Amino acid sequence: MKLRQLAHSRTGDKGNTLNVSVICYDARHYDHLLAHVTPERVKAHLSDVVKGDVTRFELPGIAAVNFVLGRALGGGVTRSLALDAHGKSLSSALMDLEIPEP
């Protein structure tokens, strides 16, 4: 199944770093999300764009995780020639990650 069936996402940028939050629709799926949406899987899934480290911050109170993706925006908004310099489309790309059904 696609991650988008269990969660939605928001993004934000700071320089060449992108934050991608993944928020469960249902808090009962949070542990499943933690088990299957790891920094390693996120980096592998977005490897064409993310060139730096991927760090995950867990937010159990709101059944969400925040990923900090280093070197993900082609140098940052003011330096990048990318069509999506803010990285907004990467949240949609991450939602295509295949995970097992809970």
Residue, then its C-alpha position, 0 to 999 in steps of 0.5 A: m500500500k502507499l503511505r498516503q493511505l495512512a498519512h498526509s504530509r507537509t513540507g518546509d524549507k530552510g536554505n538547502t534543508l527540507n523538513v517533511s512531516v508525515i502525519c497519521y490520519d489515525a493515531r492507531h497507525y503511528d507504531h506502524l509508521l515508525a516501523h516502516v518509514t525510517p530515515e534509511r527508507v526515506k533517503a533511499h526513496l528520495s535518493d535522486v534529490v536528497k544528498g545529505d543526512v536524513t534525521r527523524f524526529e518522533l512526535p507521538g502526541i500528534a501521531a507524526v514524524n518530522f524528517v529533516l533532509g539535508r542537502a535536498l534543495g539544490g543549494g537552497v531557494t535562492r541558489s537552485l535552478a530546480l523547478d521546485a526550489h522549495g521542495k513542496s513536491l517531495s512530500s507528495a513523492l514521499m507519500d508514494l512510498e510502499i509500506p505493508e498494510p497494518 
